[in-house]
Amino acid sequence: MNQGLIWQRPVSFSAFALVASLVLAGYISYWSQRDALRQLEAHLETALIQQLLKRYDGTLAPMARALQANRSTLRRKLSGKDA
Protein backbone atom coordinates (compact mmCIF):
# COMPACT_ATOMS: atom_id res chain seq x y z
CA MET A 1 0.00 0.00 0.00
CA ASN A 2 1.80 3.11 -1.26
CA GLN A 3 0.39 6.39 0.07
CA GLY A 4 3.01 8.76 -1.28
CA LEU A 5 6.11 9.72 0.64
CA ILE A 6 6.03 8.00 4.03
CA TRP A 7 9.04 7.64 6.30
CA GLN A 8 9.83 3.97 6.70
CA ARG A 9 11.96 4.59 9.76
CA PRO A 10 12.26 7.57 12.04
CA VAL A 11 14.92 10.12 11.17
CA SER A 12 17.22 10.90 14.04
CA PHE A 13 17.32 14.46 15.32
CA SER A 14 21.02 14.77 14.52
CA ALA A 15 20.41 13.83 10.87
CA PHE A 16 17.59 16.39 10.71
CA ALA A 17 19.80 19.04 12.33
CA LEU A 18 22.58 18.30 9.84
CA VAL A 19 20.28 18.63 6.84
CA ALA A 20 18.67 21.78 8.29
CA SER A 21 22.06 23.40 8.91
CA LEU A 22 23.21 22.58 5.36
CA VAL A 23 20.04 24.06 3.88
CA LEU A 24 20.34 27.15 6.07
CA ALA A 25 23.99 27.60 5.09
CA GLY A 26 22.99 27.38 1.43
CA TYR A 27 20.30 30.02 1.86
CA ILE A 28 22.66 32.35 3.71
CA SER A 29 25.28 31.96 0.98
CA TYR A 30 22.68 32.56 -1.73
CA TRP A 31 21.26 35.71 -0.11
CA SER A 32 24.67 37.18 0.72
CA GLN A 33 25.80 36.72 -2.89
CA ARG A 34 22.55 38.22 -4.09
CA ASP A 35 23.03 41.23 -1.78
CA ALA A 36 26.58 41.71 -3.06
CA LEU A 37 25.30 41.65 -6.65
CA ARG A 38 22.64 44.23 -5.81
CA GLN A 39 25.26 46.50 -4.26
CA LEU A 40 27.50 46.12 -7.31
CA GLU A 41 24.58 46.87 -9.64
CA ALA A 42 23.64 49.99 -7.65
CA HIS A 43 27.24 51.22 -7.65
CA LEU A 44 27.65 50.70 -11.41
CA GLU A 45 24.29 52.30 -12.12
CA THR A 46 25.15 55.38 -10.07
CA ALA A 47 28.55 55.71 -11.78
CA LEU A 48 26.94 55.42 -15.21
CA ILE A 49 24.28 58.04 -14.40
CA GLN A 50 26.98 60.40 -13.09
CA GLN A 51 28.98 60.02 -16.32
CA LEU A 52 25.87 60.59 -18.43
CA LEU A 53 25.00 63.65 -16.36
CA LYS A 54 28.40 65.16 -17.25
CA ARG A 55 27.61 64.57 -20.92
CA TYR A 56 24.32 66.47 -20.50
CA ASP A 57 26.06 69.40 -18.74
CA GLY A 58 24.58 68.46 -15.37
CA THR A 59 21.01 68.96 -16.58
CA LEU A 60 18.77 66.11 -15.54
CA ALA A 61 15.70 66.87 -17.69
CA PRO A 62 17.27 66.36 -21.15
CA MET A 63 19.11 63.27 -19.92
CA ALA A 64 15.89 61.79 -18.52
CA ARG A 65 14.13 62.53 -21.80
CA ALA A 66 16.89 60.82 -23.81
CA LEU A 67 16.87 57.79 -21.51
CA GLN A 68 13.06 57.75 -21.35
CA ALA A 69 13.39 57.70 -17.56
CA ASN A 70 11.72 59.59 -14.76
CA ARG A 71 13.78 62.46 -13.30
CA SER A 72 12.81 61.49 -9.75
CA THR A 73 14.05 57.96 -10.31
CA LEU A 74 17.36 59.26 -11.62
CA ARG A 75 17.67 61.65 -8.67
CA ARG A 76 16.97 58.80 -6.23
CA LYS A 77 19.57 56.59 -7.89
CA LEU A 78 22.13 59.39 -7.79
CA SER A 79 21.50 59.98 -4.10
CA GLY A 80 22.08 56.30 -3.28
CA LYS A 81 18.69 55.94 -1.59
CA ASP A 82 17.50 53.41 -4.16
CA ALA A 83 16.95 50.06 -2.48
Contacts in CASP RR format, 6 or more apart in sequence:
PFRMAT RR
TARGET T0000
AUTHOR 0000-0000-0000
METHOD contacts of the structure
MODEL  1
MNQGLIWQRPVSFSAFALVASLVLAGYISYWSQRDALRQLEAHLETALIQ
QLLKRYDGTLAPMARALQANRSTLRRKLSGKDA
42 77 0 8 1.000
42 80 0 8 1.000
42 82 0 8 1.000
45 77 0 8 1.000
45 82 0 8 1.000
46 77 0 8 1.000
46 78 0 8 1.000
46 80 0 8 1.000
49 74 0 8 1.000
49 77 0 8 1.000
49 78 0 8 1.000
50 78 0 8 1.000
52 63 0 8 1.000
52 67 0 8 1.000
53 60 0 8 1.000
53 63 0 8 1.000
53 78 0 8 1.000
55 63 0 8 1.000
56 62 0 8 1.000
56 63 0 8 1.000
56 66 0 8 1.000
60 71 0 8 1.000
60 74 0 8 1.000
60 75 0 8 1.000
61 71 0 8 1.000
63 74 0 8 1.000
64 70 0 8 1.000
64 71 0 8 1.000
64 74 0 8 1.000
67 74 0 8 1.000
73 82 0 8 1.000
76 82 0 8 1.000
END
